[in-house]
Amino acid sequence: MATINEIAKLAGVSIGTVDRVLHNRGYVKEETKERVEKACKELNYVPNKVAQGLAVRKKKLKFLFMIPKTKYSPFFIPVRESAEKKAKSLETYAATTDIIEYPDNKKDEEKLLKKLKKHIGEYDGICITGTSSQVNVFIIEEQKKRNIPLVFYNSRLDDVEHLSYVGCNYPASGKLAAGLAAIAGGEKANICFFTEFGDIKESATARIQGFTDEMKERYPNMKLLGRWSISLDKKENKKAVKEMFEKYPQTNVVYVINPRDYDICRLIAEQDKNRKIKVITNDLVDIEYEMFKKKMITATICQEPEKQGKLSLEILFNYLAYGTVPKKVNYTELSIHIEQNI
């Protein structure tokens, strides 16, 4: 098998240059890179995975994976589970991961910030969601100072430099929902939106944009009657649902965009005893299975939550361990689920 020395000699470069090309580390002129790659091909060079594995173990990498609390966002349960599973597998390579929840109150936020200020320098790579929070503000500031590789998953923040994004193509998800609305309610459907905005504005805004763009282009006879925000206050949500029924009794499709804990679907069903309204939502969590059986939900659009947890950490590890530069955007696959295929 060819050695790095032989590749360097054939390409007319130093051993260090060959190492940088093979592991994607540091700047190498395109012409030089091509010569090294050509030499590798001519000599049938195959990387020594055992040697690479030993080298990786010596690095003892450490990652930070921030995740929203699953109490209010059950979507993140499989994200967390897959991240925990991937983190466990990376321990074989002496890579450790701290999985920490975003606080949901000021006191816990201050406590976490104090902890992060003390330990942020220990992390070689970070995964975060695009939530607007003081925790993310601090992490991003430190990430810039220390040049720590950053991976966004599920959502991004504007104008923040990052290594990669793993998550949903939200405009495409909105377009798919418009198609489902046309099937469920007809091309003259009367539609209302419910969504949580909060800290995850990107997903809601982009889905709405995708839906309305598709509606204008393909279904010009559809009508968007109104939209409401989903609150943590159930009384406010009940009031919003009541307002929809009183103001727009002709509604026959509701698109629940960011559903929070899905209680909004139950509130709609309580008012709609005959299930006249077809409810389309996003993601598939345990609570929805019973809702499908009771016809509270007609269809849901999924976005591979498991991939978001696993691939985010995998990207960081491969980049730092092997110098593998990831795709900037890694969209998850969109899939439709109805009662018959869950």
ABEGO torsion letter per residue (X at the ends): XBBAAAAAAAAGBBAAAAAAAAAGBEBBBAAAAAAAAAAAAAAGBBBBAAAAAAAAAAAGBBBBBBBBBAAABAAAAAAAAAAAAAAAAAAAAGBBBBBBBBBABAAAAAAAAAAAAAAAAABABBBBBABBBAAAAAAAAAAAAAGBBBBBBGBBBBGBBBABBBEBBAAAAAAAAAAAAAAAAEAABBBBBBBBAEABAAAAAAAAAAAAAAAAAABAABBBABBBBBBABAAAAAAAAAAAAAABAABABBBBABAEAGAAAAAAAAABAAGABBBBBBEBBAAAAAAAAAGABABBBBAGAAAAAAAAAAAAAAAAAAGBBBBABBBBBBBBBBAAAX
